[in-house]
């Protein structure tokens, strides 16, 4: 029976490759994951809440009052439909802009 042994140079080559791959992996894992939905409302001054007669409603932030109203209505229709409510009965119940 003949056994093959690894060449001595191969083990020295694998160690730097392992160290390099670990260093690259560590560098990538430090990146902060940001929620795109959270960033889209960062700094928005206006908010609106829309509710259906049954089911879940929707709260949304926007740069303008009209944008917040539209987003909250869209969310209300989506969430009411998912929760077994009545999407066609969504109405904006609160819409305000905060003072700076």
PyMOL CGO cylinders between C-alpha atoms (Angstrom):
from pymol import cmd
from pymol.cgo import CYLINDER

trace = [
    CYLINDER, 0.00, 0.00, 0.00, 1.37, 3.36, -1.00, 0.3, 1, 1, 1, 1, 1, 1,
    CYLINDER, 1.37, 3.36, -1.00, 0.42, 6.46, 0.97, 0.3, 1, 1, 1, 1, 1, 1,
    CYLINDER, 0.42, 6.46, 0.97, 0.56, 9.87, -0.60, 0.3, 1, 1, 1, 1, 1, 1,
    CYLINDER, 0.56, 9.87, -0.60, 1.63, 12.72, 1.60, 0.3, 1, 1, 1, 1, 1, 1,
    CYLINDER, 1.63, 12.72, 1.60, 0.84, 16.34, 0.98, 0.3, 1, 1, 1, 1, 1, 1,
    CYLINDER, 0.84, 16.34, 0.98, 3.62, 18.47, -0.33, 0.3, 1, 1, 1, 1, 1, 1,
    CYLINDER, 3.62, 18.47, -0.33, 5.13, 20.68, 2.38, 0.3, 1, 1, 1, 1, 1, 1,
    CYLINDER, 5.13, 20.68, 2.38, 4.53, 23.86, 0.35, 0.3, 1, 1, 1, 1, 1, 1,
    CYLINDER, 4.53, 23.86, 0.35, 0.76, 23.28, 0.13, 0.3, 1, 1, 1, 1, 1, 1,
    CYLINDER, 0.76, 23.28, 0.13, 0.11, 23.67, 3.85, 0.3, 1, 1, 1, 1, 1, 1,
    CYLINDER, 0.11, 23.67, 3.85, 1.92, 27.03, 3.91, 0.3, 1, 1, 1, 1, 1, 1,
    CYLINDER, 1.92, 27.03, 3.91, -0.18, 28.20, 0.99, 0.3, 1, 1, 1, 1, 1, 1,
    CYLINDER, -0.18, 28.20, 0.99, -3.48, 27.24, 2.62, 0.3, 1, 1, 1, 1, 1, 1,
    CYLINDER, -3.48, 27.24, 2.62, -2.84, 29.13, 5.85, 0.3, 1, 1, 1, 1, 1, 1,
    CYLINDER, -2.84, 29.13, 5.85, -2.58, 32.61, 4.25, 0.3, 1, 1, 1, 1, 1, 1,
    CYLINDER, -2.58, 32.61, 4.25, -5.65, 31.87, 2.11, 0.3, 1, 1, 1, 1, 1, 1,
    CYLINDER, -5.65, 31.87, 2.11, -7.61, 30.92, 5.22, 0.3, 1, 1, 1, 1, 1, 1,
    CYLINDER, -7.61, 30.92, 5.22, -6.51, 34.08, 7.04, 0.3, 1, 1, 1, 1, 1, 1,
    CYLINDER, -6.51, 34.08, 7.04, -7.39, 36.24, 4.04, 0.3, 1, 1, 1, 1, 1, 1,
    CYLINDER, -7.39, 36.24, 4.04, -10.85, 34.72, 3.65, 0.3, 1, 1, 1, 1, 1, 1,
    CYLINDER, -10.85, 34.72, 3.65, -11.57, 35.19, 7.36, 0.3, 1, 1, 1, 1, 1, 1,
    CYLINDER, -11.57, 35.19, 7.36, -10.44, 38.81, 7.18, 0.3, 1, 1, 1, 1, 1, 1,
    CYLINDER, -10.44, 38.81, 7.18, -12.70, 39.51, 4.20, 0.3, 1, 1, 1, 1, 1, 1,
    CYLINDER, -12.70, 39.51, 4.20, -15.64, 37.78, 5.86, 0.3, 1, 1, 1, 1, 1, 1,
    CYLINDER, -15.64, 37.78, 5.86, -15.16, 39.79, 9.05, 0.3, 1, 1, 1, 1, 1, 1,
    CYLINDER, -15.16, 39.79, 9.05, -15.03, 43.03, 7.09, 0.3, 1, 1, 1, 1, 1, 1,
    CYLINDER, -15.03, 43.03, 7.09, -18.32, 42.27, 5.35, 0.3, 1, 1, 1, 1, 1, 1,
    CYLINDER, -18.32, 42.27, 5.35, -20.08, 41.26, 8.54, 0.3, 1, 1, 1, 1, 1, 1,
    CYLINDER, -20.08, 41.26, 8.54, -19.42, 44.67, 10.11, 0.3, 1, 1, 1, 1, 1, 1,
    CYLINDER, -19.42, 44.67, 10.11, -21.65, 46.42, 7.60, 0.3, 1, 1, 1, 1, 1, 1,
    CYLINDER, -21.65, 46.42, 7.60, -24.79, 47.69, 9.24, 0.3, 1, 1, 1, 1, 1, 1,
    CYLINDER, -24.79, 47.69, 9.24, -28.02, 46.42, 7.70, 0.3, 1, 1, 1, 1, 1, 1,
    CYLINDER, -28.02, 46.42, 7.70, -30.51, 49.23, 7.35, 0.3, 1, 1, 1, 1, 1, 1,
    CYLINDER, -30.51, 49.23, 7.35, -34.20, 48.80, 6.81, 0.3, 1, 1, 1, 1, 1, 1,
    CYLINDER, -34.20, 48.80, 6.81, -35.14, 50.66, 3.59, 0.3, 1, 1, 1, 1, 1, 1,
    CYLINDER, -35.14, 50.66, 3.59, -38.62, 51.36, 4.94, 0.3, 1, 1, 1, 1, 1, 1,
    CYLINDER, -38.62, 51.36, 4.94, -37.24, 52.95, 8.09, 0.3, 1, 1, 1, 1, 1, 1,
    CYLINDER, -37.24, 52.95, 8.09, -34.91, 55.18, 6.07, 0.3, 1, 1, 1, 1, 1, 1,
    CYLINDER, -34.91, 55.18, 6.07, -37.67, 56.35, 3.77, 0.3, 1, 1, 1, 1, 1, 1,
    CYLINDER, -37.67, 56.35, 3.77, -39.54, 57.92, 6.67, 0.3, 1, 1, 1, 1, 1, 1,
    CYLINDER, -39.54, 57.92, 6.67, -36.48, 59.38, 8.42, 0.3, 1, 1, 1, 1, 1, 1,
    CYLINDER, -36.48, 59.38, 8.42, -37.01, 63.09, 8.88, 0.3, 1, 1, 1, 1, 1, 1,
    CYLINDER, -37.01, 63.09, 8.88, -40.61, 63.14, 7.65, 0.3, 1, 1, 1, 1, 1, 1,
    CYLINDER, -40.61, 63.14, 7.65, -42.74, 65.76, 9.37, 0.3, 1, 1, 1, 1, 1, 1,
    CYLINDER, -42.74, 65.76, 9.37, -46.25, 64.55, 8.64, 0.3, 1, 1, 1, 1, 1, 1,
    CYLINDER, -46.25, 64.55, 8.64, -48.14, 61.40, 9.57, 0.3, 1, 1, 1, 1, 1, 1,
    CYLINDER, -48.14, 61.40, 9.57, -51.59, 59.97, 8.92, 0.3, 1, 1, 1, 1, 1, 1,
    CYLINDER, -51.59, 59.97, 8.92, -53.62, 57.07, 10.27, 0.3, 1, 1, 1, 1, 1, 1,
    CYLINDER, -53.62, 57.07, 10.27, -56.31, 55.38, 8.20, 0.3, 1, 1, 1, 1, 1, 1,
    CYLINDER, -56.31, 55.38, 8.20, -58.75, 52.80, 9.60, 0.3, 1, 1, 1, 1, 1, 1,
    CYLINDER, -58.75, 52.80, 9.60, -61.40, 50.54, 8.04, 0.3, 1, 1, 1, 1, 1, 1,
    CYLINDER, -61.40, 50.54, 8.04, -64.68, 49.69, 9.78, 0.3, 1, 1, 1, 1, 1, 1,
    CYLINDER, -64.68, 49.69, 9.78, -63.28, 46.18, 10.40, 0.3, 1, 1, 1, 1, 1, 1,
    CYLINDER, -63.28, 46.18, 10.40, -59.73, 44.89, 10.15, 0.3, 1, 1, 1, 1, 1, 1,
    CYLINDER, -59.73, 44.89, 10.15, -56.34, 46.52, 10.58, 0.3, 1, 1, 1, 1, 1, 1,
    CYLINDER, -56.34, 46.52, 10.58, -55.54, 50.08, 9.54, 0.3, 1, 1, 1, 1, 1, 1,
    CYLINDER, -55.54, 50.08, 9.54, -52.38, 51.78, 8.43, 0.3, 1, 1, 1, 1, 1, 1,
    CYLINDER, -52.38, 51.78, 8.43, -50.08, 54.46, 9.84, 0.3, 1, 1, 1, 1, 1, 1,
    CYLINDER, -50.08, 54.46, 9.84, -47.66, 56.23, 7.53, 0.3, 1, 1, 1, 1, 1, 1,
    CYLINDER, -47.66, 56.23, 7.53, -45.19, 59.11, 7.54, 0.3, 1, 1, 1, 1, 1, 1,
    CYLINDER, -45.19, 59.11, 7.54, -44.51, 61.45, 4.64, 0.3, 1, 1, 1, 1, 1, 1,
    CYLINDER, -44.51, 61.45, 4.64, -42.83, 64.73, 3.75, 0.3, 1, 1, 1, 1, 1, 1,
    CYLINDER, -42.83, 64.73, 3.75, -46.19, 66.34, 3.05, 0.3, 1, 1, 1, 1, 1, 1,
    CYLINDER, -46.19, 66.34, 3.05, -49.65, 65.84, 4.50, 0.3, 1, 1, 1, 1, 1, 1,
    CYLINDER, -49.65, 65.84, 4.50, -50.98, 64.55, 1.17, 0.3, 1, 1, 1, 1, 1, 1,
    CYLINDER, -50.98, 64.55, 1.17, -48.16, 62.02, 0.86, 0.3, 1, 1, 1, 1, 1, 1,
    CYLINDER, -48.16, 62.02, 0.86, -48.79, 60.73, 4.40, 0.3, 1, 1, 1, 1, 1, 1,
    CYLINDER, -48.79, 60.73, 4.40, -52.54, 60.46, 3.69, 0.3, 1, 1, 1, 1, 1, 1,
    CYLINDER, -52.54, 60.46, 3.69, -51.97, 58.49, 0.49, 0.3, 1, 1, 1, 1, 1, 1,
    CYLINDER, -51.97, 58.49, 0.49, -49.47, 56.13, 2.10, 0.3, 1, 1, 1, 1, 1, 1,
    CYLINDER, -49.47, 56.13, 2.10, -51.75, 55.48, 5.07, 0.3, 1, 1, 1, 1, 1, 1,
    CYLINDER, -51.75, 55.48, 5.07, -54.72, 54.78, 2.79, 0.3, 1, 1, 1, 1, 1, 1,
    CYLINDER, -54.72, 54.78, 2.79, -52.60, 52.36, 0.74, 0.3, 1, 1, 1, 1, 1, 1,
    CYLINDER, -52.60, 52.36, 0.74, -51.45, 50.62, 3.92, 0.3, 1, 1, 1, 1, 1, 1,
    CYLINDER, -51.45, 50.62, 3.92, -55.01, 50.50, 5.28, 0.3, 1, 1, 1, 1, 1, 1,
    CYLINDER, -55.01, 50.50, 5.28, -56.31, 48.87, 2.11, 0.3, 1, 1, 1, 1, 1, 1,
    CYLINDER, -56.31, 48.87, 2.11, -53.45, 46.34, 2.14, 0.3, 1, 1, 1, 1, 1, 1,
    CYLINDER, -53.45, 46.34, 2.14, -53.70, 45.45, 5.85, 0.3, 1, 1, 1, 1, 1, 1,
    CYLINDER, -53.70, 45.45, 5.85, -57.49, 45.38, 5.96, 0.3, 1, 1, 1, 1, 1, 1,
    CYLINDER, -57.49, 45.38, 5.96, -57.52, 42.95, 3.03, 0.3, 1, 1, 1, 1, 1, 1,
    CYLINDER, -57.52, 42.95, 3.03, -54.98, 40.70, 4.74, 0.3, 1, 1, 1, 1, 1, 1,
    CYLINDER, -54.98, 40.70, 4.74, -56.73, 40.74, 8.10, 0.3, 1, 1, 1, 1, 1, 1,
    CYLINDER, -56.73, 40.74, 8.10, -60.16, 39.83, 6.75, 0.3, 1, 1, 1, 1, 1, 1,
    CYLINDER, -60.16, 39.83, 6.75, -61.52, 43.36, 7.10, 0.3, 1, 1, 1, 1, 1, 1,
    CYLINDER, -61.52, 43.36, 7.10, -63.21, 45.74, 4.68, 0.3, 1, 1, 1, 1, 1, 1,
    CYLINDER, -63.21, 45.74, 4.68, -60.61, 47.59, 2.57, 0.3, 1, 1, 1, 1, 1, 1,
    CYLINDER, -60.61, 47.59, 2.57, -63.22, 49.70, 0.76, 0.3, 1, 1, 1, 1, 1, 1,
    CYLINDER, -63.22, 49.70, 0.76, -64.23, 51.39, 4.03, 0.3, 1, 1, 1, 1, 1, 1,
    CYLINDER, -64.23, 51.39, 4.03, -60.76, 52.85, 4.85, 0.3, 1, 1, 1, 1, 1, 1,
    CYLINDER, -60.76, 52.85, 4.85, -60.79, 56.47, 5.96, 0.3, 1, 1, 1, 1, 1, 1,
    CYLINDER, -60.79, 56.47, 5.96, -58.05, 58.76, 7.23, 0.3, 1, 1, 1, 1, 1, 1,
    CYLINDER, -58.05, 58.76, 7.23, -58.89, 59.46, 10.88, 0.3, 1, 1, 1, 1, 1, 1,
    CYLINDER, -58.89, 59.46, 10.88, -55.79, 61.46, 11.89, 0.3, 1, 1, 1, 1, 1, 1,
    CYLINDER, -55.79, 61.46, 11.89, -53.45, 63.52, 9.72, 0.3, 1, 1, 1, 1, 1, 1,
    CYLINDER, -53.45, 63.52, 9.72, -51.02, 66.00, 11.23, 0.3, 1, 1, 1, 1, 1, 1,
    CYLINDER, -51.02, 66.00, 11.23, -47.62, 67.54, 10.74, 0.3, 1, 1, 1, 1, 1, 1,
    CYLINDER, -47.62, 67.54, 10.74, -45.33, 67.90, 13.72, 0.3, 1, 1, 1, 1, 1, 1,
    CYLINDER, -45.33, 67.90, 13.72, -43.77, 71.29, 14.49, 0.3, 1, 1, 1, 1, 1, 1,
    CYLINDER, -43.77, 71.29, 14.49, -40.05, 71.68, 14.14, 0.3, 1, 1, 1, 1, 1, 1,
]
cmd.load_cgo(trace, "trace")
